[in-house]
């Protein structure tokens, strides 16, 4: 019996899958409001996704054959950052200030080993948030964890 080789994961399929998972979790439940002085548990996930989207998109020739893979992950992380930020804004108390645009030196893509470590840490952190949250927010954090794990185990393998 012939063995089937895994189908290659194209950029379009990877972004589509992570966006699709995010869309599916949008149909989830609601979460009770947090206390005003309590930080949103999704904020750290959103900040990490924004950082990765910005820095991984800056991959250049110094990253050799990994450039295309890093940019695919950057696209997925950008989608995650957008979904997380939208959920944070949805439950933010009235009059809460919006985040500020980051200025400074141009982003620099870290070495591939550091990207792998980030994906591992982000997957773990998102899994913890998924466990401690409920409804849609839990599903959203779980999809981020799954996407980071897929990036680590499939795209960067």
C-alpha positions, -999 to 999 in steps of 0.1 A, spaced: 0 0 0 15 34 -10 22 59 18 6 92 13 28 122 18 14 152 37 0 178 14 21 210 13 6 238 33 5 268 10 5 304 23 -31 308 12 -43 277 29 -24 285 61 -39 320 63 -73 307 53 -72 280 79 -63 303 108 -88 329 96 -114 302 93 -108 289 128 -111 325 141 -144 328 122 -157 296 136 -150 306 171 -168 339 165 -200 319 168 -191 310 204 -207 322 236 -204 355 256 -182 363 285 -192 382 316 -177 417 319 -144 421 338 -137 444 366 -125 478 354 -91 475 371 -84 440 358 -62 438 327 -77 420 298 -61 385 295 -63 388 257 -41 419 256 -8 401 261 -18 377 232 -27 407 210 5 425 217 26 394 209 6 388 177 11 424 166 49 422 174 52 390 154 32 404 125 54 434 123 88 417 128 83 385 108 71 406 79 105 422 79 123 389 71 150 395 46 178 377 27 196 370 60 169 345 68 177 325 36 150 300 26 129 308 56 118 342 43 86 330 27 76 308 57 82 337 81 61 360 60 33 334 60 33 333 97 34 371 98 1 372 78 -15 347 102 -3 366 132 -17 399 118 -51 383 114 -49 370 150 -39 405 163 -69 420 145 -94 395 159 -79 397 194 -80 435 193 -116 436 181 -126 414 210 -107 435 235 -124 466 222 -158 450 222 -156 444 260 -136 475 269 -153 499 293 -166 531 278 -140 558 275 -110 534 276 -82 547 255 -72 529 223 -37 516 219 -11 538 204 7 532 172 43 521 179 70 543 165 107 539 165 133 520 145 121 498 117 112 462 128 139 435 125 130 399 121 147 377 148 166 346 140 146 315 132 155 299 166 140 328 184 109 327 163 104 290 172 108 299 209 83 327 206 58 305 189 62 279 216 57 305 244 28 322 226 11 288 221 15 280 258 3 314 270 -27 313 247 -36 278 259 -35 291 295 -58 320 286 -81 296 268 -83 275 300 -90 304 322 -115 321 299 -150 312 288 -171 313 257 -159 331 226 -128 344 243 -117 309 253 -123 297 217 -103 327 203 -74 321 226 -75 283 218 -74 291 180 -43 313 186 -27 285 205 -35 261 177 -22 284 150 11 291 169 15 253 173 8 248 136 33 275 127 59 258 149 53 222 140 42 225 103 55 258 88 88 260 106 95 222 107 
